[in-house]
Amino acid sequence: MKVLVSGASGFIGSALCDSLLVRGDSVVGLTRDPKRARRTNPSVVWHAWEPTLERPPAAAFEGVDAVVNLLGEKINQRWTDEAKRRIMESRRTGTHNLVGAIAGLERKPRVLVNQSAIGFYGDRGEAIVDESSEGGEGYDADVVREWEKAAHEVDSTGVRLVIVRTGHVLDPSDGFLAALLTPFKLGVGGPLAGGAQYVSWVHVNDEVGVLLWAIENERVSGVVNATAPNPVTNRVFSKALGKALGRPAVVPVPGIMLDLMYGREFGQVLRGGQRVLPRRALDLGYEFRHPELDEALEDLL
């Protein structure tokens, strides 16, 4: 296949591109800085694109069978007014511009796989949620609603749409796990803000696996959750990470520390969580390679 990936230079995008190339697919990447991206991965054909200002070039879509949209300003930062604008518009406007380019093509790709996030569900405490659950409240849930609304603009074109609501992707080089490794290796890691909030996690190999599965299977459409089928509380996650590293995990991080690090608004989000199950992914036949946390952490670390 020939697959176009937006956000291809991010850590999930890089992992996806590597998997596509290894199995013999051709990959086109969209990035703000093609020169830098070519140094990182010269096997990808790179095209320049400024997502919030313009549609991607039509030439990038030539012969493309599938599009994977991984756009998005990082969420784990202080939510200043400017940061919140970038977070929203990178997803809403960027996806709108991407879909606009697809709609204008004479030969359209067969499928658009659009990244989304479990932030859609908001803070749900111990309640179990799945793809049929209603959206939650708060800025993070609003961002996801707008993101998915923009992706649904492709519905009128006849292109199959899969929306992948992703949990905390575990990879030691980036993201949620990478942020925890230094304090845990130093023996000063522990539960965040009491540790009762649920962490819906997914091994990076399964995140990529779900994206590839969504590309390939024509019967997969609509929303699927990319989260391992066994979410755990933050307290259990901390204990498992300490065990995997051979370090104690008993130093609690009070909620006020989250506010100091990230500001009060995002600090409140980090105090909450979602207990998400990937029911549709399982019902439609995706088999998780790493369904259990202890084994996933052992594999990664």
Backbone torsions as a table, in degrees:
resi	resn	phi	psi	omega
1	MET	NA	163.0	170.6
2	LYS	-115.4	121.5	-172.3
3	VAL	-122.2	130.2	174.2
4	LEU	-98.8	131.8	-177.8
5	VAL	-124.0	120.5	169.9
6	SER	-91.9	145.2	-171.8
7	GLY	73.0	27.0	-173.7
8	ALA	-70.5	-17.8	-178.9
9	SER	-93.4	-2.8	174.0
10	GLY	-74.5	175.1	-173.6
11	PHE	-70.9	-35.6	174.9
12	ILE	-72.4	-43.5	178.7
13	GLY	-59.6	-41.3	178.8
14	SER	-63.1	-42.7	179.4
15	ALA	-65.0	-39.8	178.1
16	LEU	-65.3	-45.6	179.6
17	CYS	-59.8	-42.8	179.4
18	ASP	-60.7	-42.7	-179.4
19	SER	-66.3	-40.3	177.7
20	LEU	-63.3	-44.0	-178.9
21	LEU	-66.2	-40.0	-179.0
22	VAL	-61.1	-36.7	-178.1
23	ARG	-87.6	2.6	172.0
24	GLY	99.2	9.3	177.5
25	ASP	-80.6	160.2	171.7
26	SER	-94.5	141.2	-175.5
27	VAL	-127.7	131.7	172.8
28	VAL	-111.9	130.7	-179.8
29	GLY	-114.1	141.4	173.1
30	LEU	-107.7	130.2	-176.0
31	THR	-154.7	155.7	175.4
32	ARG	-71.1	-26.4	-172.9
33	ASP	-130.1	79.5	-177.9
34	PRO	-58.9	-36.8	-177.9
35	LYS	-60.9	-46.7	178.8
36	ARG	-65.5	-41.5	-178.9
37	ALA	-63.6	-37.2	179.8
38	ARG	-64.2	-33.4	177.5
39	ARG	-66.8	-35.0	-178.8
40	THR	-76.3	-43.1	-178.3
41	ASN	-143.5	88.7	-177.2
42	PRO	-72.3	-9.3	-179.7
43	SER	-80.6	-13.4	177.3
44	VAL	-91.4	141.4	173.9
45	VAL	-87.5	112.9	-171.4
46	TRP	-99.3	141.1	174.0
47	HIS	-128.0	142.2	179.3
48	ALA	-78.1	140.2	177.5
49	TRP	-156.9	131.2	172.5
50	GLU	-104.8	99.2	-165.6
51	PRO	-58.1	-38.6	-174.4
52	THR	-86.7	-2.5	-175.9
53	LEU	-112.3	-22.4	-170.8
54	GLU	-159.0	166.4	171.4
55	ARG	-79.9	148.7	175.2
56	PRO	-65.7	154.8	-176.2
57	PRO	-65.5	139.4	-179.4
58	ALA	-59.8	-30.5	-178.9
59	ALA	-61.5	-27.2	-179.1
60	ALA	-67.4	-21.7	-175.3
61	PHE	-93.9	0.5	-175.6
62	GLU	-60.9	119.7	178.5
63	GLY	74.1	8.3	-175.7
64	VAL	-76.5	132.9	179.2
65	ASP	-94.7	-29.7	-175.7
66	ALA	-147.4	148.2	176.7
67	VAL	-122.1	133.4	174.0
68	VAL	-118.7	120.1	-175.8
69	ASN	-103.4	108.0	-179.2
70	LEU	-114.6	27.5	-177.8
71	LEU	-63.4	150.0	169.5
72	GLY	154.3	122.9	169.7
73	GLU	-58.4	141.3	-177.6
74	LYS	-59.1	140.4	-177.1
75	ILE	-88.0	-26.5	-173.9
76	ASN	-85.3	74.7	177.8
77	GLN	-152.7	170.8	175.3
78	ARG	-63.8	131.0	-177.2
79	TRP	-87.8	69.7	169.9
80	THR	-69.9	167.3	178.6
81	ASP	-58.2	-40.6	-179.5
82	GLU	-68.8	-41.8	178.5
83	ALA	-62.4	-41.6	179.5
84	LYS	-64.6	-35.8	176.6
85	ARG	-64.4	-44.8	179.9
86	ARG	-65.0	-42.7	179.7
87	ILE	-59.1	-46.0	-178.8
88	MET	-68.9	-51.8	-171.7
89	GLU	-71.7	-30.3	176.5
90	SER	-60.1	-31.1	-179.5
91	ARG	-91.2	-52.0	-175.2
92	ARG	-69.0	-57.0	-177.0
93	THR	-71.5	-40.2	179.0
94	GLY	-59.8	-45.0	179.6
95	THR	-68.3	-39.7	176.0
96	HIS	-58.0	-43.9	-179.9
97	ASN	-68.5	-36.7	177.8
98	LEU	-64.2	-47.4	-179.5
99	VAL	-65.1	-35.8	176.4
100	GLY	-60.2	-38.9	177.2
101	ALA	-65.9	-41.7	178.7
102	ILE	-62.3	-43.2	-178.0
103	ALA	-61.7	-29.2	-177.7
104	GLY	-85.7	-1.7	-177.7
105	LEU	-80.5	141.8	173.5
106	GLU	-72.8	-43.3	175.1
107	ARG	-108.6	109.2	-174.7
108	LYS	-93.3	153.0	172.8
109	PRO	-65.3	160.1	-178.4
110	ARG	-77.3	-27.8	-172.6
111	VAL	-148.8	144.8	168.4
112	LEU	-116.0	118.5	173.7
113	VAL	-102.2	114.0	-172.8
114	ASN	-110.0	119.4	175.9
115	GLN	-63.1	142.8	172.8
116	SER	-142.3	-162.2	-173.9
117	ALA	-150.2	151.9	178.8
118	ILE	-72.4	-5.6	170.5
119	GLY	-56.8	-17.5	175.4
120	PHE	-52.6	-35.8	-172.9
121	TYR	-82.7	-11.3	-177.5
122	GLY	67.5	-171.6	178.3
123	ASP	-79.5	115.1	-174.2
124	ARG	-116.4	9.0	177.9
125	GLY	61.1	-132.1	-178.7
126	GLU	-89.1	-4.8	-177.7
127	ALA	-63.8	137.0	176.6
128	ILE	-83.2	129.8	177.9
129	VAL	-123.3	152.7	174.7
130	ASP	-141.4	-167.3	-173.6
131	GLU	-63.2	-20.1	-179.9
132	SER	-86.0	-6.9	-175.4
133	SER	-74.6	150.2	177.1
134	GLU	-70.1	157.9	176.7
135	GLY	-71.4	158.2	-178.7
136	GLY	-96.0	-162.6	-178.1
137	GLU	-115.2	160.4	177.4
138	GLY	111.8	167.7	-176.6
139	TYR	-61.9	-42.5	-177.9
140	ASP	-63.1	-39.1	176.9
141	ALA	-67.4	-38.1	178.0
142	ASP	-62.8	-40.8	178.8
143	VAL	-59.5	-45.5	-177.8
144	VAL	-66.5	-39.7	178.1
145	ARG	-59.0	-45.0	179.6
146	GLU	-66.5	-38.1	178.2
147	TRP	-60.4	-49.1	-178.1
148	GLU	-70.3	-35.1	176.5
149	LYS	-60.0	-42.3	177.7
150	ALA	-64.2	-39.8	178.7
151	ALA	-63.3	-36.7	-178.6
152	HIS	-68.4	-9.8	174.6
153	GLU	-62.8	-17.5	179.3
154	VAL	-77.8	-12.8	-175.1
155	ASP	-57.9	-36.3	-176.7
156	SER	-73.0	-8.8	-176.8
157	THR	-92.1	-10.7	-176.5
158	GLY	86.1	1.0	177.2
159	VAL	-79.2	131.6	177.3
160	ARG	-64.7	134.7	-178.8
161	LEU	-117.9	129.2	171.4
162	VAL	-122.0	125.7	177.2
163	ILE	-106.2	118.9	-175.4
164	VAL	-104.5	104.4	177.3
165	ARG	-83.7	107.0	-170.8
166	THR	-94.5	141.8	174.6
167	GLY	-89.7	-155.6	178.3
168	HIS	-75.1	109.0	-177.3
169	VAL	-79.5	122.9	-177.5
170	LEU	-91.3	117.6	177.3
171	ASP	-154.2	128.2	-176.3
172	PRO	-67.4	-11.5	-176.9
173	SER	-94.1	-13.5	-175.4
174	ASP	-164.6	166.6	173.0
175	GLY	78.1	-156.3	-172.5
176	PHE	-56.2	-50.3	-177.2
177	LEU	-66.5	-43.8	-178.3
178	ALA	-58.5	-37.4	-179.0
179	ALA	-66.4	-25.7	-177.2
180	LEU	-90.3	-18.6	-169.3
181	LEU	-63.2	-44.6	-176.0
182	THR	-61.1	-53.1	179.2
183	PRO	-62.7	-35.9	-179.9
184	PHE	-69.5	-39.0	177.5
185	LYS	-64.8	-29.7	178.6
186	LEU	-83.1	-2.7	178.3
187	GLY	81.3	16.1	-179.2
188	VAL	-118.1	23.1	177.2
189	GLY	-89.4	160.6	178.6
190	GLY	178.4	-176.9	-177.5
191	PRO	-62.2	145.5	177.7
192	LEU	-93.3	129.1	172.3
193	ALA	49.5	44.6	178.1
194	GLY	97.4	-29.7	173.0
195	GLY	83.2	6.9	-177.2
196	ALA	-82.7	-18.2	-177.1
197	GLN	-70.5	145.9	-177.9
198	TYR	-83.2	144.4	175.9
199	VAL	-114.1	113.1	175.7
200	SER	-96.8	104.7	-168.6
201	TRP	-109.7	165.8	172.8
202	VAL	-153.4	134.2	174.5
203	HIS	-62.9	141.4	-178.0
204	VAL	-57.3	-32.8	178.5
205	ASN	-66.1	-33.3	176.8
206	ASP	-78.6	-32.2	173.3
207	GLU	-58.9	-49.2	177.1
208	VAL	-64.7	-39.6	179.7
209	GLY	-59.4	-43.0	178.9
210	VAL	-65.2	-40.7	178.7
211	LEU	-62.0	-45.3	178.9
212	LEU	-64.5	-42.7	178.8
213	TRP	-61.2	-40.7	179.0
214	ALA	-66.9	-36.4	176.3
215	ILE	-62.1	-45.4	-166.8
216	GLU	-81.7	-30.4	-170.1
217	ASN	-99.2	110.8	-175.2
218	GLU	-67.1	-20.6	-179.8
219	ARG	-83.8	-3.6	178.1
220	VAL	-92.4	119.3	175.6
221	SER	-151.2	166.4	-177.8
222	GLY	78.2	-155.5	-173.7
223	VAL	-89.1	133.8	168.1
224	VAL	-132.6	140.5	177.0
225	ASN	-87.6	129.0	173.8
226	ALA	-100.7	77.3	175.9
227	THR	-138.7	143.8	176.6
228	ALA	-60.5	149.8	-175.2
229	PRO	-72.6	2.2	-178.4
230	ASN	-129.3	75.5	176.0
231	PRO	-66.8	154.4	-177.8
232	VAL	-134.4	163.1	174.1
233	THR	-73.5	162.0	177.8
234	ASN	-60.8	-34.3	178.7
235	ARG	-63.7	-44.1	178.4
236	VAL	-67.7	-40.3	178.5
237	PHE	-60.2	-45.2	-178.7
238	SER	-61.6	-42.9	179.5
239	LYS	-63.5	-42.0	-179.8
240	ALA	-66.6	-38.8	179.3
241	LEU	-67.6	-42.8	176.4
242	GLY	-59.1	-41.9	178.7
243	LYS	-62.9	-43.9	-178.4
244	ALA	-63.6	-31.6	-178.5
245	LEU	-93.5	-7.4	-177.0
246	GLY	68.0	35.4	-178.0
247	ARG	-129.2	154.0	173.9
248	PRO	-67.4	153.2	179.5
249	ALA	-136.2	57.4	-170.6
250	VAL	-120.0	3.7	-178.7
251	VAL	-92.9	102.7	-177.4
252	PRO	-69.3	146.6	175.9
253	VAL	-106.1	108.7	-177.5
254	PRO	-66.4	154.1	-178.6
255	GLY	-56.9	-33.5	-179.0
256	ILE	-61.4	-29.8	177.4
257	MET	-66.4	-35.5	177.3
258	LEU	-64.8	-39.2	177.9
259	ASP	-63.8	-40.3	-179.2
260	LEU	-67.2	-36.8	-177.5
261	MET	-76.9	-41.9	-169.3
262	TYR	-120.5	-2.5	-174.1
263	GLY	89.3	159.2	-171.7
264	ARG	-66.3	-39.5	-174.5
265	GLU	-65.6	-50.3	178.2
266	PHE	-73.0	-29.6	174.5
267	GLY	-58.5	-39.2	177.1
268	GLN	-64.9	-38.0	178.0
269	VAL	-62.9	-41.0	-179.2
270	LEU	-68.3	-22.7	175.0
271	ARG	-72.8	-22.9	-178.1
272	GLY	-96.7	-171.3	179.7
273	GLY	-176.7	-178.9	179.4
274	GLN	-137.2	138.9	175.6
275	ARG	-103.7	85.9	-167.5
276	VAL	-102.2	134.4	174.1
277	LEU	-112.2	142.9	180.0
278	PRO	-91.6	59.2	-171.7
279	ARG	-59.5	-46.5	-176.4
280	ARG	-67.4	-39.6	178.4
281	ALA	-59.3	-44.4	179.7
282	LEU	-67.9	-44.2	-179.2
283	ASP	-63.6	-31.9	-179.0
284	LEU	-87.8	-0.4	169.7
285	GLY	107.4	6.2	176.9
286	TYR	-74.3	132.0	178.6
287	GLU	-108.8	114.9	-179.5
288	PHE	-70.2	131.4	177.7
289	ARG	-76.3	-26.8	-176.7
290	HIS	-133.8	76.7	-176.8
291	PRO	-81.2	-18.8	-175.8
292	GLU	-110.9	138.2	-173.0
293	LEU	-64.5	-45.9	-177.2
294	ASP	-57.6	-45.5	179.6
295	GLU	-67.1	-39.0	179.9
296	ALA	-62.3	-45.1	179.7
297	LEU	-66.6	-38.9	177.5
298	GLU	-61.4	-42.0	179.8
299	ASP	-64.5	-41.2	-175.4
300	LEU	-76.6	-31.7	-170.7
301	LEU	-107.5	NA	NA
